[in-house]
Amino acid sequence: MRERHFRSPAPEREHNGGVDAAESLEEYVPGDFWFATARHTIFGSGSRLTFTDTDVSALSDAVPAALAGSPGSLAVGVLPFDTTAAPGHLVVPGAVHVAGPAHPAVADLPRLPIEAPSAVRAVPEPVGHVEAVARAVRALRERGLRKVVLARALDLEFADDVPARAVLHNLVKDNPHGYTFAAGLPGGRSLIGATPELLLSRSGRRVVSHPHAGSAPRSADPVTDRDNAERLAASRKDHVEHAVLTEAIVETLRPFCRRLTVPGSPSLVSTPTMWHLSTMVTGELTDPGITALHLAGALHPTPAICGSPTKPARRLVGELEPFDRGYYAGTVGWVDERGDGEWAVSIRCAEVSGASMRLYAGGGIVPASDPKAELDETSAKFRTLLRAMGLDR
């Protein structure tokens, strides 16, 4: 059921004035929305209107309707991994500040210290994830699936409340590219992360999706780092995994677009901790009334975070993962009154609640996957959050 809390007037929205990116990072408190890209930073605080619904189509219709006629207004929030099991949660903030990119200014700020957790628990234990991947490989062959994505988690407990602002600050400092975010969740929780992957952006009629699939760890040694990148670029297994994703993105966007541009082969891109194969898909909308939120709802979940075909892959995820993903592997972003917006895939993230923090990392499994290599890949992906917390040593 959708919750709708109305307050007025329309939210304040400042463009490149008042609060800059570094200042907004200082002002962030859990429950606020913070979204940094290479082009701009969006900081939303307070709540004038809230939408909570398990029906993404209903959200996609209700949110733009509520924003219509309010110049400068936008809605921010998250969709969960399984939109049938958890609600999408969007908020029209009381105040929105749009500033320039956080970098390079934030790069010059000192790191914020974070106390070590008092307890760490892997869910499942590493051997359990290896066994789950082996079962997934067998299931792919037996059920005729092309891909499934399996994740594991790390549960961290602290003596006091998790210092969410310090975690976000360090993530922003560490990640000059991609999408660094924090978003409030139902029940007073927060989702915080730094993802390289753009699910969908819309600006006027122009749409962009930047899917990532196929990964290799970065290394501090330049020779090893280059070798890892070259092996990824030449890996047939990773190219097959990437092709499954790109085909799904293109087929989903095709009915909405009068033209699509898709490169013939993926490119190598990197984060501070990972190499990825990526493809930049661009298109021109046929109907300018289709909003960024409508398109994000149509694309989600992609094979990058679920598998292919979607429904049987999601069932297999439920069989093999010993936890509910919640808002991990969902999407986080914003949409404005014109229908423009950006939605990033919520990976390399953690859910924060009081003194508890759950980190997530996953990997795409195809019939050629090696279970031990898949475990190593998730360990490398955990480094994004562990590094921000001073635990990647």
ChimeraX attribute file (.defattr): number of C-alpha atoms within 10 A of each C-alpha:
attribute: neighborCount
match mode: 1-to-1
recipient: residues
	/A:1	10
	/A:2	16
	/A:3	11
	/A:4	14
	/A:5	12
	/A:6	12
	/A:7	13
	/A:8	8
	/A:9	9
	/A:10	19
	/A:11	24
	/A:12	13
	/A:13	20
	/A:14	16
	/A:15	16
	/A:16	14
	/A:17	11
	/A:18	11
	/A:19	17
	/A:20	20
	/A:21	25
	/A:22	21
	/A:23	13
	/A:24	21
	/A:25	20
	/A:26	11
	/A:27	13
	/A:28	20
	/A:29	17
	/A:30	22
	/A:31	21
	/A:32	21
	/A:33	27
	/A:34	28
	/A:35	27
	/A:36	26
	/A:37	21
	/A:38	15
	/A:39	12
	/A:40	16
	/A:41	26
	/A:42	25
	/A:43	27
	/A:44	28
	/A:45	22
	/A:46	15
	/A:47	19
	/A:48	18
	/A:49	22
	/A:50	21
	/A:51	21
	/A:52	23
	/A:53	21
	/A:54	19
	/A:55	16
	/A:56	22
	/A:57	13
	/A:58	15
	/A:59	23
	/A:60	20
	/A:61	14
	/A:62	14
	/A:63	24
	/A:64	22
	/A:65	11
	/A:66	16
	/A:67	21
	/A:68	14
	/A:69	12
	/A:70	14
	/A:71	13
	/A:72	16
	/A:73	22
	/A:74	29
	/A:75	27
	/A:76	29
	/A:77	28
	/A:78	27
	/A:79	32
	/A:80	24
	/A:81	25
	/A:82	21
	/A:83	19
	/A:84	12
	/A:85	12
	/A:86	19
	/A:87	25
	/A:88	27
	/A:89	26
	/A:90	28
	/A:91	27
	/A:92	30
	/A:93	25
	/A:94	19
	/A:95	18
	/A:96	25
	/A:97	21
	/A:98	22
	/A:99	23
	/A:100	18
	/A:101	20
	/A:102	27
	/A:103	21
	/A:104	11
	/A:105	12
	/A:106	20
	/A:107	17
	/A:108	9
	/A:109	12
	/A:110	10
	/A:111	18
	/A:112	15
	/A:113	13
	/A:114	16
	/A:115	13
	/A:116	14
	/A:117	18
	/A:118	10
	/A:119	11
	/A:120	14
	/A:121	12
	/A:122	15
	/A:123	19
	/A:124	17
	/A:125	12
	/A:126	16
	/A:127	11
	/A:128	17
	/A:129	25
	/A:130	19
	/A:131	15
	/A:132	21
	/A:133	27
	/A:134	18
	/A:135	14
	/A:136	27
	/A:137	22
	/A:138	14
	/A:139	17
	/A:140	20
	/A:141	13
	/A:142	9
	/A:143	10
	/A:144	13
	/A:145	20
	/A:146	20
	/A:147	29
	/A:148	30
	/A:149	22
	/A:150	26
	/A:151	27
	/A:152	24
	/A:153	23
	/A:154	18
	/A:155	17
	/A:156	19
	/A:157	19
	/A:158	17
	/A:159	12
	/A:160	12
	/A:161	13
	/A:162	21
	/A:163	19
	/A:164	21
	/A:165	18
	/A:166	19
	/A:167	25
	/A:168	24
	/A:169	22
	/A:170	23
	/A:171	23
	/A:172	27
	/A:173	21
	/A:174	21
	/A:175	24
	/A:176	21
	/A:177	20
	/A:178	19
	/A:179	25
	/A:180	29
	/A:181	26
	/A:182	31
	/A:183	25
	/A:184	24
	/A:185	26
	/A:186	13
	/A:187	8
	/A:188	11
	/A:189	16
	/A:190	23
	/A:191	27
	/A:192	30
	/A:193	26
	/A:194	29
	/A:195	21
	/A:196	25
	/A:197	22
	/A:198	22
	/A:199	28
	/A:200	27
	/A:201	25
	/A:202	27
	/A:203	17
	/A:204	17
	/A:205	18
	/A:206	16
	/A:207	24
	/A:208	20
	/A:209	25
	/A:210	18
	/A:211	26
	/A:212	28
	/A:213	25
	/A:214	24
	/A:215	29
	/A:216	24
	/A:217	23
	/A:218	21
	/A:219	17
	/A:220	9
	/A:221	9
	/A:222	10
	/A:223	9
	/A:224	13
	/A:225	16
	/A:226	14
	/A:227	14
	/A:228	18
	/A:229	23
	/A:230	14
	/A:231	12
	/A:232	21
	/A:233	20
	/A:234	10
	/A:235	13
	/A:236	13
	/A:237	15
	/A:238	23
	/A:239	18
	/A:240	16
	/A:241	28
	/A:242	25
	/A:243	18
	/A:244	20
	/A:245	23
	/A:246	25
	/A:247	12
	/A:248	18
	/A:249	23
	/A:250	19
	/A:251	11
	/A:252	16
	/A:253	23
	/A:254	16
	/A:255	11
	/A:256	18
	/A:257	19
	/A:258	13
	/A:259	13
	/A:260	17
	/A:261	12
	/A:262	14
	/A:263	10
	/A:264	7
	/A:265	11
	/A:266	21
	/A:267	13
	/A:268	16
	/A:269	15
	/A:270	18
	/A:271	18
	/A:272	16
	/A:273	18
	/A:274	21
	/A:275	25
	/A:276	26
	/A:277	23
	/A:278	24
	/A:279	23
	/A:280	16
	/A:281	19
	/A:282	22
	/A:283	21
	/A:284	21
	/A:285	23
	/A:286	15
	/A:287	11
	/A:288	17
	/A:289	13
	/A:290	19
	/A:291	27
	/A:292	27
	/A:293	29
	/A:294	19
	/A:295	20
	/A:296	26
	/A:297	21
	/A:298	16
	/A:299	19
	/A:300	26
	/A:301	24
	/A:302	23
	/A:303	30
	/A:304	29
	/A:305	29
	/A:306	30
	/A:307	27
	/A:308	24
	/A:309	17
	/A:310	20
	/A:311	12
	/A:312	17
	/A:313	25
	/A:314	21
	/A:315	12
	/A:316	21
	/A:317	22
	/A:318	14
	/A:319	12
	/A:320	17
	/A:321	18
	/A:322	16
	/A:323	14
	/A:324	13
	/A:325	21
	/A:326	17
	/A:327	26
	/A:328	30
	/A:329	28
	/A:330	25
	/A:331	26
	/A:332	32
	/A:333	31
	/A:334	24
	/A:335	27
	/A:336	23
	/A:337	20
	/A:338	23
	/A:339	23
	/A:340	21
	/A:341	23
	/A:342	26
	/A:343	28
	/A:344	29
	/A:345	31
	/A:346	31
	/A:347	24
	/A:348	23
	/A:349	26
	/A:350	26
	/A:351	23
	/A:352	23
	/A:353	18
	/A:354	15
	/A:355	14
	/A:356	17
	/A:357	23
	/A:358	20
	/A:359	25
	/A:360	25
	/A:361	25
	/A:362	24
	/A:363	24
	/A:364	24
	/A:365	25
	/A:366	25
	/A:367	19
	/A:368	12
	/A:369	18
	/A:370	14
	/A:371	20
	/A:372	15
	/A:373	14
	/A:374	22
	/A:375	22
	/A:376	15
	/A:377	19
	/A:378	23
	/A:379	17
	/A:380	19
	/A:381	22
	/A:382	22
	/A:383	21
	/A:384	25
	/A:385	25
	/A:386	16
	/A:387	17
	/A:388	24
	/A:389	22
	/A:390	17
	/A:391	13
	/A:392	12
	/A:393	6
